[in-house]
């Protein structure tokens, strides 16, 4: 099973204005905001970071251990 995830983050200086624009465009909230905790792990020498890889433990509404590396 393959999984492709694309994530883009933008800085917002005015969150209320962005929410108003989304609502005006017909968007609706499907799920309330969720606070996530992400812990990233590496070797003492930083081997994963140097190889542009990441080992992460993410806790939100569930707990996931993920590895990110080259496709």
HELIX and SHEET records of a PDB file:
HELIX    1   1 UNK A   15  UNK A   24  1                                  10    
HELIX    2   2 UNK A   47  UNK A   50  1                                   4    
SHEET    1   A 3 UNK A  37  UNK A  41  0                                        
SHEET    2   A 3 UNK A  54  UNK A  59 -1                                        
SHEET    3   A 3 UNK A  63  UNK A  68 -1                                        
END                                                                             
